[in-house]
Amino acid sequence: MPRLSEVIAALDNLWPAERAESWDAVGTVVGDPGQEVSRVLFAVDPVQEIADEAVELGADLLVTHHPLYLRGTTTVAASTFKGRVVHTLIKHDIALHVAHTNADTADPGVSDALAGALDLDVVRPLVPDPSDPEGRRGLGRVCELRHPLTVRELAARAAERLPATAQGIRVAGDPEAIVRTVAVSGGSGDSLFASVRAAGVDAFLTADLRHHPAAEFVADRDHSPLALLDAAHWATEWPWCELGAAQLDEISDRNGWDLRVHVSKTVTDPWTAHAASAPTSSAMGAPN
Ligand SMILES: [Zn+2]
């Protein structure tokens, strides 16, 4: 059985901490480097539900995409919800390791996993990492569809292939427009509009799109029309858990570690319900 320090070294090799954004907080949050690891759980969010799931599973290590603490704190008291997560993990000898923006820009990374879930062929990063001479790392991915789809069909595919959430997929733009190329970015993507426009793609699939940037982007008549597909933030990042788990599984086999690696299927998207509006005459029909 490997020590935590050995497993963390392997994870750091996949997602080096120095490639995280300067504002980010990645790496090991909880854990004794000398403890043995046999069972690992991957999840998007380090929330209490997931900590409880790790306990029930008998996991020794929880790997999450989102940080537990992004800013400094002066308490891990169990009376705070984050402190309770820390207490739960430490009481059960479960380590917590975070790979966030260092996993976003990795090759393969969060957006490769998202593209893979939708059967899209990745062509290149949307925003290449200038420090990568091979141009394979970076934020978001520019992808091609094997067969062109309408925006409506692509949204249906995303709704079917991504894990189910209350939000589903929102579409901006002409639902009948043909999509041959699409940019994808797991997580919040509305800071990437300029790069998406420059990439010359037919559609952009991401999460957390706000009214004004989205409305201005779709209404821009100086450029060719471009559709937006907005999924739940959690759903766009969840495929990375399966990718990371598969990568760790392979490392485990190679090293003869015999790790058991699991992916949490618990939906931790904060939005829990969706009430459809009254039927409209819009081209998409009533959302459901
Ligand atoms: Zn995220």
Residues whose N, C-alpha, C, O or C-beta is under 5 A from the ligand:
A	BS01	ZN	G187 E237
